[in-house]
Amino acid sequence: MGVSSSGGAGLEVPLTARAGPWRFLCARAPGAPRAEPRAAPRRMEARAPRGRCWVLPTALLCLYGFFASLRPSEPFLTRYLLGPDKNLTETQVFNEIYPVWTYSYLVLLFPVFLATDYLRYKPVILLQGLSLIVTWFMLLYAQGLLAIQFLEFFYGLVTATEIAYYSYIYSIVDLNLYQKVTSYCRSATLVGYTVGSICGQVLVSVANWSLFSLNVLSLTSVSVAFATAWFLPMPKKSLFFHHVLRSQVSREMKVLDCKNGAVIQDDPALKRVPGWEDIESKVPLNVEEHSAETQEERVDISKVLRELWRDFLQCYSSRPMLCWSVWWAFSTCGYFQVINYTQGLWEMVLPSQRFEIYNGGVEAVSTLLGAVAVFAVGYIKVSWATWGEVALALFSLLIAAAVYVMDTVRNIWLCYASYVIFRIVYMLLITIATFQIATNLSMERYALVFGINTFIALALQTLLTLIVVDSSGLGLNIFTQFMIYASYFAAISLVFLVSGIYSVMKNYRRQEEMPIRSTTSSS
């Protein structure tokens, strides 16, 4: 069925006046005097949001993310398709069905990116929930090659619409809560996926559940997620297409001080938040506004596209930005490809029809350890500007070694261990790359860079799939494919090693020249 993308970008917005019961949680008391705008001091302590109106919507979104990710049957997908329930061949599954996810994800990504903002997020979250239901319903009852390929298209729609889940929450909260709510939402999906993997493994290994029953459980879970999404309040504005014009506005642009948790007040010209702490919370989209009059402005799509093109040229003119983005796009392409076909490799190493398999347990362990690695990134003190490219090269080489071991050592336990290492290292590096890109970008530009990098990754993956995997191309067997993927990561490592060594030598040469220049100028 493909893989759910691991990364996410954030774009966002506030509650509409027609948000049902939510508006009463955020409203001031009847008859209470309206607060007058006043100049804020330069520094002040972070305040709690009015009425704590962010709590229930955040809880609902986390519930949606948890149940949407709670899919116990997913680690056993390849076994299910090759088994008696679907009775498909290995060539059909690996070379004709799985590639459809890649193609559909690529085709849908940009339209969904624009539609998410234009429709203001909630409809796209509902679309994702409905697509999950259709996917698992077809997984239960659809038969034949064409039907399963059609199923893959809907799963491509599921992954393309993930941006709405990671975007929506910033419409609900103030900037000083971005880090907290982002951790909640991301943790919800990680916990959901981990619990689902563990439950699937236990139910298969201990309770002897059939894979059909696991898929019924997954369908139930995603149906609960879809029902939960209906209770989310509808945002009033969005990042690109729906702006809010206000008269007599006092804007307090809040910027989180990542060192001590305080809030720094600055003028509206401020567009960036320094510090790495959460990639989705770099820039204040949500501002506290006091106004007597509100009017919505819809932005023309041609204007939005012109602004996106102008921002694209400016963002990628920076060498560090270009470097991290290139690694992101190329490594994500390889990551998607390995994750997509790992179950197929395991099936070839140890056929599940004759032996007990532990795919669910391995997925759970790799997810948990990957989350620990991501958390540890915050405590790594490295000058990434100097050593970033060298670090990318060395860790990419480790990824290449892990994929090579998975391919050549036909032992299922070594395959499992290599897969865990592969996921941990990738999650660690993609987190570093993400906050390096996001540190000095506005929210609009971060969303743009994320979208472009992901699109390039999918374009590369589509090309790789067409040549290596698809039956209309070379249609190589699974072991040859993984040898190509290992070589692919080795090539990435070599390129960044050469570039990194050049950058380090250039930086040291510049540092050596500085004292000489200062001595010359003083004399």
FIZAMAR-545273 format. One line per field, with one value per residue (C-alpha): x, y, z. Coordinates in nm, 2 decimals. Example, Ala and Ser with C-alpha at 12.3 -4.5 7.8 and 13.67 -1.06 7.14 Angstrom:
! residues 2
east [1.23  1.37]
north [-0.45  -0.11]
up [0.78  0.71]
! end
This chain:
! residues 523
east [0.00  0.29  0.42  0.29  0.52  0.71  0.77  0.51  0.49  0.28  0.06  -0.22  -0.53  -0.80  -1.15  -1.44  -1.73  -1.95  -1.74  -2.03  -1.97  -1.60  -1.68  -1.84  -1.52  -1.33  -1.58  -1.55  -1.81  -2.14  -2.12  -1.75  -1.57  -1.36  -0.98  -0.82  -0.50  -0.19  0.18  0.34  0.68  0.98  0.98  0.70  0.62  0.42  0.05  -0.21  -0.44  -0.79  -1.03  -0.79  -0.99  -0.71  -0.74  -1.04  -0.96  -0.61  -0.74  -0.98  -0.70  -0.47  -0.75  -0.79  -0.42  -0.41  -0.69  -0.59  -0.25  -0.38  -0.37  -0.27  -0.28  -0.03  0.29  0.15  0.02  0.25  0.17  -0.20  -0.18  0.03  -0.19  -0.51  -0.73  -0.61  -0.40  -0.17  0.17  0.50  0.54  0.19  0.24  0.60  0.60  0.25  0.06  0.31  0.43  0.08  0.11  0.42  0.26  -0.06  0.12  0.33  0.03  -0.19  0.07  0.07  -0.31  -0.37  -0.12  -0.31  -0.66  -0.56  -0.51  -0.80  -1.05  -0.91  -0.78  -1.08  -1.24  -0.90  -0.87  -1.22  -1.11  -0.81  -1.04  -1.28  -0.99  -0.86  -1.21  -1.23  -0.87  -0.94  -1.29  -1.14  -0.85  -1.12  -1.35  -1.19  -1.05  -0.82  -0.52  -0.71  -0.91  -0.60  -0.43  -0.73  -0.69  -0.33  -0.45  -0.67  -0.38  -0.18  -0.45  -0.42  -0.05  -0.09  -0.35  -0.13  -0.03  -0.38  -0.33  0.01  -0.12  -0.45  -0.35  -0.17  -0.50  -0.61  -0.32  -0.10  0.27  0.39  0.21  0.33  0.60  0.36  0.08  0.31  0.46  0.11  0.00  0.32  0.32  -0.04  0.05  0.37  0.19  -0.10  0.14  0.34  0.03  -0.12  0.20  0.23  -0.14  -0.11  0.19  0.03  -0.30  -0.12  0.14  -0.05  -0.42  -0.39  -0.61  -0.64  -0.51  -0.87  -0.97  -0.67  -0.80  -1.15  -0.99  -0.79  -1.12  -1.29  -1.00  -0.99  -1.38  -1.35  -1.09  -1.32  -1.61  -1.38  -1.27  -1.63  -1.61  -1.31  -1.39  -1.37  -1.09  -1.17  -0.85  -0.56  -0.20  -0.22  -0.58  -0.79  -0.66  -0.83  -0.84  -0.88  -0.92  -0.78  -0.57  -0.31  -0.09  0.13  0.37  0.48  0.81  0.91  1.24  1.36  1.61  1.40  1.04  0.97  0.80  0.97  0.75  0.85  0.71  0.50  0.80  0.95  0.91  1.14  1.20  1.56  1.63  1.56  1.30  1.01  1.02  0.65  0.66  0.92  0.71  0.41  0.11  -0.13  -0.13  -0.33  -0.55  -0.79  -1.03  -1.37  -1.42  -1.32  -1.34  -1.21  -1.00  -0.96  -0.64  -0.63  -0.46  -0.24  -0.11  -0.04  0.15  0.36  0.45  0.54  0.77  0.94  0.99  1.12  1.40  1.49  1.50  1.71  1.96  2.12  2.39  2.32  1.95  2.02  2.26  2.02  1.73  1.92  2.00  1.63  1.49  1.74  1.74  1.36  1.33  1.55  1.38  1.03  1.16  1.32  1.02  0.78  0.95  1.10  0.81  0.87  1.23  1.14  0.89  1.17  1.41  1.16  0.83  0.55  0.34  0.59  0.74  0.64  0.72  0.76  0.70  0.47  0.72  1.01  0.80  0.71  1.07  1.21  0.94  1.01  1.39  1.35  1.14  1.42  1.68  1.47  1.43  1.81  1.87  1.79  2.09  2.35  2.58  2.75  2.83  2.61  2.71  3.07  3.02  2.67  2.77  3.03  2.78  2.53  2.79  2.89  2.54  2.43  2.71  2.57  2.23  2.39  2.56  2.23  2.05  2.34  2.33  1.95  2.01  2.31  2.28  1.98  1.91  1.58  1.71  1.99  1.74  1.53  1.82  1.95  1.60  1.58  1.92  1.81  1.50  1.67  1.95  1.71  1.47  1.77  1.90  1.57  1.50  1.84  1.78  1.43  1.53  1.83  1.60  1.32  1.54  1.54  1.23  0.89  0.60  0.50  0.85  0.90  0.57  0.69  1.04  0.89  0.64  0.91  1.15  0.88  0.77  1.13  1.17  0.85  0.96  1.29  1.11  0.88  1.17  1.35  1.03  0.97  1.32  1.39  1.05  0.77  0.70  0.70  1.06  1.33  1.11  1.40  1.37  1.36  1.72  1.86  1.64  1.79  2.14  2.06  1.91  2.23  2.44  2.21  2.27  2.65  2.65  2.47  2.74  3.02  2.88  2.83  3.17  3.35  3.13  3.17  3.55  3.56  3.34  3.54  3.87  3.71  3.59  3.93  4.11  3.88  3.94  4.32  4.30  4.10  4.39  4.61  4.37  4.31  4.69  4.74  4.46  4.59  4.94]
north [0.00  0.23  0.42  0.71  1.01  1.08  1.43  1.71  2.08  2.33  2.62  2.78  2.98  3.08  2.97  3.10  3.27  2.98  2.72  2.57  2.53  2.63  2.99  3.00  2.87  3.15  3.43  3.70  3.71  3.90  4.26  4.25  4.56  4.52  4.54  4.84  4.79  4.91  4.91  4.59  4.59  4.46  4.13  3.97  3.63  3.39  3.42  3.14  3.17  3.32  3.07  2.79  2.74  2.55  2.24  2.07  2.12  2.00  1.69  1.62  1.65  1.42  1.17  1.18  1.14  0.85  0.65  0.73  0.58  0.28  0.03  -0.32  -0.48  -0.25  -0.43  -0.75  -0.60  -0.79  -1.12  -1.04  -0.96  -1.27  -1.49  -1.67  -1.36  -1.19  -1.46  -1.22  -1.31  -1.15  -0.98  -0.83  -0.70  -0.56  -0.45  -0.36  -0.27  -0.09  0.15  0.30  0.46  0.65  0.78  0.88  1.06  1.26  1.36  1.46  1.64  1.99  2.01  1.89  2.14  2.43  2.28  2.24  2.61  2.72  2.49  2.59  2.25  2.08  1.95  1.80  1.63  1.48  1.38  1.20  1.02  0.91  0.79  0.58  0.42  0.35  0.21  -0.04  -0.13  -0.22  -0.41  -0.63  -0.69  -0.59  -0.87  -0.87  -0.67  -0.37  -0.32  -0.33  -0.08  0.14  0.09  0.22  0.54  0.61  0.54  0.79  1.04  0.96  1.04  1.35  1.49  1.45  1.81  1.92  1.73  1.89  2.23  2.27  2.30  2.63  2.80  2.72  2.82  3.12  3.11  3.04  2.71  2.60  2.37  2.21  2.13  2.02  1.76  1.65  1.60  1.42  1.21  1.10  0.96  0.79  0.64  0.53  0.36  0.20  0.07  -0.06  -0.24  -0.40  -0.50  -0.65  -0.86  -0.98  -1.07  -1.26  -1.44  -1.50  -1.49  -1.64  -1.37  -1.39  -1.10  -1.03  -0.97  -0.73  -0.54  -0.52  -0.37  -0.12  -0.02  0.03  0.25  0.48  0.51  0.64  0.89  1.01  1.06  1.25  1.49  1.62  1.79  2.00  2.37  2.52  2.78  3.13  3.22  3.04  3.12  3.20  3.23  3.36  3.67  3.87  4.25  4.44  4.81  4.97  4.66  4.61  4.32  4.16  3.94  3.68  3.50  3.21  3.25  2.88  2.92  3.02  2.99  3.36  3.56  3.84  4.12  4.27  4.47  4.33  4.34  4.05  3.74  3.48  3.29  3.19  2.86  2.50  2.39  2.29  2.29  2.37  2.66  2.88  3.17  3.34  3.29  3.34  3.69  3.84  4.11  4.36  4.50  4.65  4.54  4.23  4.15  3.85  3.90  3.62  3.62  3.55  3.22  3.39  3.63  3.33  3.15  3.46  3.50  3.13  3.16  3.47  3.30  2.99  3.19  3.36  3.05  2.84  3.11  3.03  2.76  2.61  2.60  2.43  2.18  2.06  2.06  1.85  1.59  1.60  1.54  1.26  1.08  1.09  0.94  0.65  0.62  0.59  0.33  0.12  0.14  0.06  -0.27  -0.38  -0.62  -0.77  -0.83  -0.99  -1.21  -1.34  -1.39  -1.57  -1.67  -1.59  -1.88  -2.13  -1.93  -1.69  -1.33  -1.03  -0.74  -0.56  -0.58  -0.45  -0.15  -0.07  -0.09  0.12  0.39  0.42  0.43  0.67  0.90  0.88  0.98  1.27  1.39  1.36  1.60  1.89  1.80  1.77  2.06  2.08  2.36  2.23  2.52  2.38  2.00  1.95  1.82  1.58  1.45  1.39  1.20  0.98  0.90  0.84  0.59  0.41  0.40  0.25  -0.01  -0.10  -0.14  -0.35  -0.59  -0.62  -0.72  -0.95  -1.13  -1.35  -1.37  -1.23  -1.11  -0.92  -0.78  -0.66  -0.51  -0.33  -0.19  -0.05  0.12  0.25  0.41  0.56  0.72  0.86  1.01  1.16  1.32  1.44  1.62  1.80  1.89  2.01  2.25  2.37  2.47  2.61  2.82  3.14  3.10  3.24  3.00  3.06  2.99  2.69  2.54  2.62  2.46  2.15  2.11  2.15  1.92  1.65  1.70  1.65  1.34  1.19  1.28  1.11  0.81  0.79  0.78  0.52  0.31  0.34  0.22  -0.03  -0.17  -0.12  -0.42  -0.18  -0.09  -0.33  -0.50  -0.62  -0.87  -0.75  -0.83  -0.65  -0.35  -0.33  -0.35  -0.05  0.14  0.07  0.21  0.51  0.60  0.54  0.78  1.04  0.99  1.03  1.36  1.51  1.40  1.58  1.89  1.88  1.85  2.14  2.35  2.27  2.36  2.68  2.78  2.72  2.91  3.20  3.19  3.19  3.49  3.70  3.76  3.85  4.10  4.26  4.29  4.45  4.70  4.80  4.86]
up [0.00  0.03  0.32  0.51  0.48  0.79  0.76  0.78  0.72  0.90  0.77  0.98  1.13  1.39  1.48  1.28  1.46  1.34  1.52  1.71  2.09  2.05  2.01  2.36  2.51  2.36  2.41  2.68  2.96  2.87  2.96  3.02  2.90  2.58  2.65  2.49  2.29  2.47  2.40  2.52  2.70  2.52  2.72  2.91  3.04  2.82  2.90  2.88  2.58  2.65  2.80  2.72  2.40  2.24  2.47  2.33  1.96  2.02  2.20  1.91  1.66  1.86  1.89  1.51  1.46  1.71  1.55  1.20  1.27  1.47  1.19  1.32  0.98  0.81  0.91  0.75  0.43  0.19  0.36  0.33  -0.04  -0.12  0.10  0.03  0.09  -0.23  -0.39  -0.58  -0.72  -0.61  -0.95  -0.93  -0.58  -0.61  -0.98  -1.06  -0.74  -0.51  -0.78  -0.81  -0.47  -0.58  -0.90  -0.73  -0.44  -0.69  -0.90  -0.61  -0.39  -0.55  -0.61  -0.25  -0.12  -0.27  -0.19  0.17  0.20  -0.02  0.16  0.50  0.62  0.78  0.46  0.36  0.70  0.64  0.29  0.44  0.69  0.41  0.19  0.48  0.51  0.14  0.14  0.42  0.29  -0.05  0.13  0.29  -0.01  -0.34  -0.55  -0.86  -0.97  -1.10  -0.78  -0.56  -0.79  -0.75  -0.37  -0.40  -0.56  -0.25  -0.02  -0.23  -0.15  0.22  0.23  0.01  0.25  0.56  0.53  0.65  0.98  1.05  0.94  1.11  1.47  1.43  1.37  1.72  1.94  2.01  1.91  2.26  2.25  1.90  2.05  2.30  2.06  1.78  2.02  2.12  1.76  1.65  1.96  1.89  1.55  1.68  1.97  1.74  1.49  1.77  1.95  1.63  1.54  1.88  1.88  1.54  1.64  1.96  1.79  1.52  1.73  2.05  1.97  1.62  1.46  1.09  0.88  0.76  1.12  1.17  0.87  1.02  1.33  1.12  0.94  1.27  1.39  1.09  1.10  1.45  1.33  1.05  1.30  1.53  1.25  1.21  1.55  1.46  1.44  1.09  1.05  0.93  0.75  0.58  0.49  0.12  0.00  0.29  0.47  0.74  0.70  1.02  1.10  1.42  1.48  1.75  1.66  1.91  1.73  1.98  1.93  2.15  2.33  2.30  2.58  2.87  2.75  2.77  2.50  2.32  2.18  1.85  1.57  1.28  1.05  1.24  1.02  1.16  1.49  1.56  1.72  1.62  1.87  1.66  1.29  1.25  1.50  1.35  1.26  1.41  1.19  1.48  1.62  1.89  1.74  1.89  1.63  1.60  1.24  1.06  0.68  0.49  0.18  -0.08  -0.27  -0.64  -0.73  -0.99  -0.72  -0.49  -0.76  -0.84  -0.47  -0.45  -0.75  -0.61  -0.27  -0.44  -0.62  -0.30  -0.08  -0.30  -0.37  -0.04  -0.05  0.30  0.22  -0.12  0.04  0.31  0.06  -0.18  0.09  0.21  -0.14  -0.24  0.09  0.12  -0.22  -0.11  0.23  0.07  -0.17  0.10  0.34  0.05  -0.04  0.29  0.37  0.03  0.11  0.44  0.27  0.03  0.32  0.54  0.38  0.62  0.50  0.66  0.94  1.22  1.14  1.37  1.13  1.38  1.66  1.44  1.33  1.69  1.81  1.51  1.57  1.94  1.90  1.62  1.84  2.11  1.85  1.74  2.10  2.15  1.86  2.09  2.31  2.03  2.02  1.68  1.45  1.16  0.94  0.95  0.99  0.86  0.52  0.66  0.91  0.63  0.44  0.72  0.83  0.47  0.45  0.76  0.59  0.28  0.49  0.67  0.33  0.20  0.50  0.45  0.09  0.11  0.45  0.42  0.79  0.90  1.24  1.08  0.83  1.12  1.30  0.99  0.92  1.28  1.23  0.89  1.03  1.34  1.13  0.87  1.14  1.31  1.00  0.86  1.19  1.17  0.81  0.88  1.16  0.97  0.68  0.90  1.14  0.93  0.72  0.76  0.78  0.42  0.29  0.51  0.38  0.02  0.07  0.24  -0.05  -0.31  -0.14  -0.10  -0.47  -0.59  -0.37  -0.52  -0.87  -0.82  -0.66  -0.96  -1.19  -0.98  -0.96  -1.34  -1.42  -1.14  -1.01  -1.26  -1.49  -1.79  -1.70  -1.59  -1.34  -1.13  -0.84  -0.49  -0.40  -0.70  -0.62  -0.27  -0.40  -0.62  -0.32  -0.12  -0.40  -0.42  -0.06  -0.11  -0.40  -0.18  0.09  -0.16  -0.30  0.04  0.17  -0.11  -0.07  0.31  0.30  0.06  0.29  0.60  0.43  0.30  0.65  0.81  0.54  0.60  0.97  0.91  0.68  0.93  1.18  0.88  0.75  1.09  1.14  0.80  0.86  1.21  1.07]
! end
